[in-house]
Amino acid sequence: MLLTDGIRLLLFPALMAFAASSDLFTMTISNKLSLALTGGFLVLTIVTGMGLTDIALHLAAGALVLVVAFGFFSQGWIGGGDAKLAAATALWFGFDHLLEYLVYASLFGGVLTIVLIQFRKLPLPAVMARQPWIMRLHDQGGGIPYGIALAAAALAVYPKTGWMPGI
C-alpha cells in the first residue's frame, strides 16, 4: 500500500514536470516519457486492481486523444511529442476527467501563446541572448512549447482523480 501510494504521489507529477521542462528547454518531448507514463499507468492498474471495464475505458480515452491529436499534428498545429503526451495523459484520466483536462490545456495553452507572442516582441537583453533555449523561445517563427500547458493542465486535474490516495 505504501509503495502504491508513493508511486501515485510521485510518478505522474514528476513525469509531467519533466515534460514541461524538457519542452521549455529543448522544444521536444521524448517518446520515452510518453512510454513511461503509459507503463506507469499499466503498473498502477495492476497494483490497484482496476477492473477490466475501467481499463478499457481509460485505453479508449487515450486512443481517442491520440487519433485526434495526430490529426492536429498532421495539420502542423501541434508537435508529435505534444500529441503523444496528451494521449498518455488521457490514459491516466480516462473519460471521467478528460474534458476538464482538455479545457485546462486549452486555457493554459492560450495564455502561454499570448505570453510568448508578447515576449517575442521585446528585445532580448544580452545575457538572455546567449542562452540557446531562450533564443528558441524568442524566435518569431518558432513554435510554442505546448507541453508546458499540457503538463500544467495535467497537474491541475490530477489531484481530483482516483489516483490520489486519501490523505
C-alpha positions, -999 to +999 in steps of 0.1 A: +000+000+000+028+024+009+046+017-023+015+021-044+007+055-027+043+066-033+040+058-070+007+076-073+020+107-055+054+109-073+054+092-107+028+112-126+037+146-112+074+141-117+069+129-153+047+159-160+072+183-145+099+167-167+077+170-198+072+207-192+108+215-185+120+194-215+097+212-238+107+246-224+144+240-228+146+218-259+112+221-277+110+183-276+091+157-255+108+123-256+090+092-267+105+076-236+085+100-214+052+090-230+062+054-227+070+059-190+036+074-185+019+045-203+039+020-183+032+037-150-005+036-158-004-001-166+015-009-134-009+010-113-039-007-129-024-040-118-014-030-083-047-012-076-068-039-090-086-017-116-114-036-133-112-046-170-141-023-179-124+007-164-091-002-180-108-004-214-124+030-209-091+045-200-075+029-230-103+042-252-098+078-239-061+076-246-067+062-281-093+088-289-070+116-279-041+100-298-062+099-330-074+135-327-040+148-316-023+131-346-049+148-368-038+181-353-001+170-358-007+162-395-020+197-399+010+212-382-010+226-353+009+207-326+041+187-323+043+149-323+056+149-287+026+170-276+002+146-293+018+116-275+019+134-242-017+143-244-027+108-252-006+093-224-022+118-200-057+109-212-049+073-205-044+082-168-076+104-167-100+083-187-132+099-197-141+109-162-115+138-162-107+141-199-129+171-207-116+191-177-080+183-187-086+194-223-103+226-212-074+234-188-049+226-215-067+249-240-068+278-215-032+273-203-021+269-239-038+302-249-022+321-221+012+305-229+008+315-266-001+351-258+028+354-233+052+341-259+039+364-286+044+394-263+078+381-253+089+378-289+081+414-295+106+425-268+143+430-274+164+405-255+190+416-230+225+405-240+227+380-211+195+363-223+205+363-259+234+340-251+210+312-239+201+289-268+168+279-252+157+315-247+167+323-283+144+294-295+115+308-274+122+343-287+123+333-324+093+349-342+090+318-364+094+293-335+068+270-322+050+271-288+062+246-262+027+233-257+040+206-234+041+232-207+004+238-210-004+201-212+017+193-181+002+223-162-033+211-171-025+176-160-011+187-127-043+209-121-066+179-127-046+150-112-054+157-076-091+153-084-086+118-098-090+084-081-052+080-084-046+103-055-047+084-022-069+097+006-046+119+027 
